[in-house]
Amino acid sequence: MTRVSRLAVIVPLLLALAACTDKGEDVQTKPQADAKAQVEQLATAARTAAGIASFSQSNANISGCDGRAGEISDPDEVYYVQGIYQLLVPAEQQAAAIAKVRDAWKQAGHTIKTERTFDSGGGEIIAVTTDEYDLSLGTGEPPAMSLLVSSPCYRNAS
């Protein structure tokens, strides 16, 4: 799968995961560095649970949140962090990797929102942490698997 076609799959999922619903009203305050570190910690925990030594690609970005009227906040004021990670896992091991991550997420107290398998042997799992970070692990074109981690919206603590 090319980088462009992977992005075509990942970007719509990211938009669904990162649905911040206000522009600063009723959001907690957290320094951007802390939220980014938490996204990276959650990604590392999933990678470790899957038994993979490293990410083949990784990126965590800070973005503005969608406001109630559809406006986008200034990310220096109200933001969320979205992490996109790629794991390379042989096709025959992907279902087992998802199961290991599911078990780790359950053990950590995360709520599993969706879990499904595909006829092709792959699958996906979507969860949310107790502090409202969204997590998603899914299969792509083997050996690629995508891990997405998104924070809730926060007001930046400067």
C-alpha positions as CSV (number, residue, x, y, z in Angstrom):
1,M,0.0,0.0,0.0
2,T,1.4,3.4,-0.9
3,R,1.8,6.2,1.6
4,V,-0.9,8.1,-0.2
5,S,-3.4,5.2,-0.1
6,R,-2.6,4.6,3.6
7,L,-3.4,8.3,4.2
8,A,-6.6,7.9,2.3
9,V,-7.7,5.3,4.9
10,I,-6.2,6.9,7.9
11,V,-7.3,10.5,7.5
12,P,-11.1,9.9,7.6
13,L,-10.7,7.7,10.6
14,L,-8.7,10.4,12.4
15,L,-11.4,12.9,11.7
16,A,-13.9,10.5,13.2
17,L,-11.8,9.9,16.3
18,A,-10.8,13.5,16.9
19,A,-14.3,15.0,17.1
20,C,-13.7,17.8,19.5
21,T,-17.1,19.5,20.1
22,D,-16.2,22.8,21.5
23,K,-13.7,25.6,21.2
24,G,-12.6,26.0,24.7
25,E,-15.8,26.0,26.8
26,D,-15.8,23.3,29.4
27,V,-12.5,21.8,28.5
28,Q,-9.7,20.9,30.9
29,T,-6.4,22.8,30.9
30,K,-3.3,20.8,30.0
31,P,0.1,21.7,28.6
32,Q,0.5,20.6,25.0
33,A,3.7,18.7,25.9
34,D,1.8,16.7,28.5
35,A,-1.0,15.7,26.2
36,K,1.5,14.8,23.4
37,A,3.5,12.7,25.9
38,Q,0.3,10.9,27.0
39,V,-0.5,10.1,23.3
40,E,2.9,8.7,22.8
41,Q,2.8,6.7,26.0
42,L,-0.5,5.1,25.0
43,A,0.9,4.3,21.5
44,T,4.1,2.8,23.0
45,A,2.0,0.7,25.4
46,A,-0.1,-0.7,22.5
47,R,3.0,-1.4,20.4
48,T,4.6,-3.2,23.3
49,A,1.5,-5.2,24.0
50,A,1.4,-6.3,20.3
51,G,5.0,-7.5,20.7
52,I,6.5,-5.2,18.1
53,A,9.9,-3.6,18.7
54,S,9.4,-0.3,17.0
55,F,7.0,1.8,14.8
56,S,7.9,1.8,11.1
57,Q,6.3,5.3,10.9
58,S,5.1,7.6,13.6
59,N,3.8,11.2,14.0
60,A,1.9,13.1,16.7
61,N,0.5,16.5,15.7
62,I,-1.3,19.3,17.6
63,S,-4.5,20.6,15.9
64,G,-7.3,23.0,16.7
65,C,-10.6,21.6,17.9
66,D,-13.9,22.0,16.1
67,G,-16.2,24.6,17.7
68,R,-19.9,24.2,18.2
69,A,-20.6,26.4,15.2
70,G,-18.0,24.5,13.0
71,E,-15.1,27.0,13.6
72,I,-11.6,25.7,14.3
73,S,-9.9,26.9,17.4
74,D,-6.4,28.3,17.5
75,P,-4.3,25.3,18.5
76,D,-2.2,27.5,20.7
77,E,-5.3,28.0,22.8
78,V,-7.6,25.0,22.5
79,Y,-6.2,21.8,20.9
80,Y,-6.1,18.1,20.6
81,V,-3.2,15.8,19.8
82,Q,-3.5,13.1,17.1
83,G,-1.0,10.4,16.9
84,I,-0.6,8.2,13.7
85,Y,1.6,5.1,14.0
86,Q,2.3,2.3,11.6
87,L,3.3,-1.2,12.8
88,L,4.7,-3.8,10.5
89,V,3.2,-7.2,11.4
90,P,3.1,-10.3,9.2
91,A,-0.5,-11.0,7.9
92,E,-0.7,-14.3,9.8
93,Q,0.1,-12.5,13.1
94,Q,-2.2,-9.5,12.8
95,A,-5.2,-11.1,14.4
96,A,-3.1,-12.2,17.4
97,A,-1.6,-8.7,17.7
98,I,-5.1,-7.2,17.9
99,A,-6.1,-9.7,20.5
100,K,-3.0,-8.9,22.6
101,V,-3.7,-5.2,22.4
102,R,-7.3,-5.7,23.3
103,D,-6.3,-7.7,26.4
104,A,-3.8,-5.0,27.4
105,W,-6.4,-2.2,26.8
106,K,-9.0,-4.1,28.9
107,Q,-6.4,-4.7,31.7
108,A,-5.6,-1.0,31.7
109,G,-9.3,-0.2,32.2
110,H,-10.0,1.2,28.7
111,T,-13.5,0.7,27.3
112,I,-13.7,-1.3,24.1
113,K,-16.1,0.4,21.8
114,T,-15.8,-1.7,18.7
115,E,-14.0,-4.9,17.8
116,R,-14.4,-6.7,14.5
117,T,-12.6,-9.2,12.3
118,F,-12.5,-9.2,8.6
119,D,-12.9,-12.2,6.2
120,S,-9.4,-11.4,5.0
121,G,-8.0,-12.3,8.5
122,G,-7.4,-8.8,9.7
123,G,-9.6,-6.6,11.9
124,E,-9.8,-3.5,14.0
125,I,-10.4,-2.5,17.6
126,I,-11.5,0.9,18.9
127,A,-11.3,1.9,22.6
128,V,-11.5,4.9,24.8
129,T,-9.4,5.5,28.0
130,T,-10.9,6.7,31.3
131,D,-9.6,10.1,30.5
132,E,-11.2,10.2,27.0
133,Y,-8.3,9.4,24.7
134,D,-9.4,7.5,21.6
135,L,-7.5,4.5,20.6
136,S,-7.8,2.5,17.3
137,L,-5.7,-0.4,15.9
138,G,-6.5,-1.9,12.6
139,T,-5.1,-3.9,9.8
140,G,-4.3,-2.4,6.4
141,E,-2.6,-4.0,3.5
142,P,-0.2,-6.5,5.1
143,P,2.1,-6.1,6.8
144,A,0.9,-2.6,7.7
145,M,-1.3,-2.0,10.7
146,S,-2.4,1.5,11.8
147,L,-2.5,2.7,15.4
148,L,-4.3,5.9,16.0
149,V,-4.3,7.8,19.4
150,S,-6.2,11.0,19.9
151,S,-6.5,13.2,23.0
152,P,-9.6,15.0,23.9
153,C,-9.7,18.8,23.5
154,Y,-7.7,20.8,26.1
155,R,-7.1,24.4,26.8
156,N,-3.4,25.0,26.5
157,A,-1.6,25.8,29.8
158,S,1.0,28.4,29.0
